[in-house]
Every structure is written in C-alpha cells, then in structure tokens.
Amino acid sequence: VQLVESGGGLVQPGGSLGLTCVGSGFTFSSWFMNWYRQAPGKKREWVATISTSGSTNYADSMKGRSTISRDNDKSTLYLQMNKLTPEDTAVYYCHMKRYDVAYWGKGILVTVSQ
C-alpha cells in the first residue's frame, strides 16, 4: 500500500488550497479514505472521511469550508480547503485502514501565512 500526497504549499489567510492523494497497492474503491493533519506542537487530528459510497464526514473545525472527494477510477483522494486561517497550518496526511492495519502517506505541508 502506498499513499502519496501532493498539493501543499504556502497560502494567504482566507485563501484556498487543494490536496491530492494517490493510492496504490490496494483496491482504492473498496476502502474508506481519510485526511488527518498535525499542526506544530500538537497531536495528529482527524480532518475528514469519505466512504466507499461517497458519504462524507468532517471535523467541526473543517465543516463548511472543506470538501473531501474521491475519484476511484484514478485511485485519488482530494481535499479542497477554503477560507484558510493560520490555525490550518499543519502537515496533512492521507490515511486508510485495512483489516485493522493503518496506512499513512508521508504528509504534505500546508502553511497559511501572510
């Protein structure tokens, strides 16, 4: 299993950013997919989940300004984030859990700053 994130970078407060995660080594369409993040000095926290049927759930901090989506044909997971604030600065991780084994991408840094 391999999860590879891309799309991070520097964005100004109030801006938007899209993250991408490409999965390989497993049947992407068969598994729930998640985004997590870890801010400097803080614990890793859950951001959003998308089910195999496309149902979504979000952490309260991201609800209303983020969209998680997936393209099973491309084995790709997305996270679109809007109205970003400095508190959104973190390393964002793609995650899936299969048969009680968790798999993580290496993470991608998102920095929200002037």
C-alpha positions as CSV (number, residue, x, y, z in Angstrom):
1,V,0.0,0.0,0.0
2,Q,1.3,3.4,-0.9
3,L,-0.3,6.8,-0.4
4,V,1.3,9.9,-1.9
5,E,0.1,13.4,-1.1
6,S,0.6,16.5,-3.2
7,G,-0.6,20.0,-3.5
8,G,0.6,21.6,-0.3
9,G,2.3,24.9,0.0
10,L,2.0,28.5,1.2
11,V,-1.3,30.2,1.0
12,Q,-2.5,33.5,2.4
13,P,-5.2,33.7,5.1
14,G,-8.6,33.5,3.5
15,G,-7.3,31.6,0.6
16,S,-8.0,28.1,-0.8
17,L,-5.9,25.1,-1.4
18,G,-6.5,21.6,-2.8
19,L,-4.7,18.5,-1.7
20,T,-4.4,15.2,-3.6
21,C,-3.6,11.7,-2.5
22,V,-2.9,8.9,-5.0
23,G,-3.3,5.4,-3.6
24,S,-1.7,2.3,-5.0
25,G,-1.2,-1.3,-4.0
26,F,-4.8,-1.9,-3.0
27,T,-8.3,-1.7,-4.4
28,F,-8.9,2.0,-3.8
29,S,-12.6,1.9,-4.3
30,S,-13.2,-0.7,-1.6
31,W,-12.0,1.4,1.3
32,F,-12.9,4.4,3.3
33,M,-10.3,7.1,2.9
34,N,-9.4,9.8,5.4
35,W,-7.4,13.0,5.8
36,Y,-5.6,13.9,9.0
37,R,-3.4,16.8,10.0
38,Q,-0.8,17.6,12.6
39,A,-0.1,21.2,13.5
40,P,3.3,22.1,15.0
41,G,3.5,21.0,18.6
42,K,0.1,19.4,18.5
43,K,-1.3,15.9,18.2
44,R,-2.4,14.5,14.9
45,E,-6.1,15.1,14.4
46,W,-8.7,13.7,12.1
47,V,-10.0,16.1,9.3
48,A,-12.4,14.2,7.1
49,T,-13.6,10.8,5.9
50,I,-15.2,9.7,2.7
51,S,-16.9,6.3,2.5
52,T,-16.8,3.9,-0.4
53,S,-20.2,5.2,-1.5
54,G,-19.1,8.8,-1.3
55,S,-20.7,9.8,2.1
56,T,-18.6,12.3,3.9
57,N,-17.8,13.5,7.5
58,Y,-15.8,16.4,8.7
59,A,-14.2,17.6,11.9
60,D,-16.0,20.6,13.3
61,S,-13.0,22.8,12.5
62,M,-13.3,22.0,8.8
63,K,-17.0,21.6,8.4
64,G,-18.5,24.1,5.9
65,R,-15.2,25.1,4.4
66,S,-13.7,21.9,3.2
67,T,-14.7,19.2,0.7
68,I,-13.4,15.7,0.6
69,S,-13.9,13.7,-2.6
70,R,-12.6,10.7,-4.4
71,D,-12.1,9.5,-8.0
72,N,-12.0,5.8,-7.8
73,D,-11.0,5.4,-11.5
74,K,-7.9,7.4,-10.7
75,S,-7.4,5.9,-7.2
76,T,-7.2,9.5,-6.0
77,L,-8.5,11.3,-2.9
78,Y,-8.9,15.0,-2.7
79,L,-9.3,17.7,-0.1
80,Q,-10.4,21.1,-1.1
81,M,-10.0,23.7,1.7
82,N,-11.3,27.2,1.7
83,K,-11.2,30.2,4.0
84,L,-7.9,29.0,5.4
85,T,-6.6,30.5,8.6
86,P,-3.1,30.3,10.2
87,E,-4.7,27.7,12.5
88,D,-4.9,25.4,9.5
89,T,-1.1,25.3,9.2
90,A,-0.2,21.7,9.5
91,V,1.2,18.6,7.8
92,Y,-1.8,16.9,6.1
93,Y,-1.8,13.1,5.8
94,C,-3.7,10.8,3.7
95,H,-4.9,7.7,5.6
96,M,-6.7,4.4,5.2
97,K,-7.2,1.4,7.4
98,R,-7.5,-2.0,6.0
99,Y,-8.0,-5.1,8.1
100,D,-7.1,-3.2,11.3
101,V,-3.8,-2.0,9.7
102,A,-3.4,1.7,9.3
103,Y,-1.6,3.2,6.3
104,W,-0.3,6.7,6.1
105,G,1.2,8.9,3.5
106,K,4.3,10.8,4.2
107,G,2.3,14.0,4.6
108,I,2.3,17.4,2.9
109,L,2.9,20.7,4.5
110,V,0.3,23.4,4.3
111,T,1.3,26.8,5.6
112,V,-1.2,29.6,6.0
113,S,0.6,32.9,6.4
114,Q,0.9,36.4,5.1
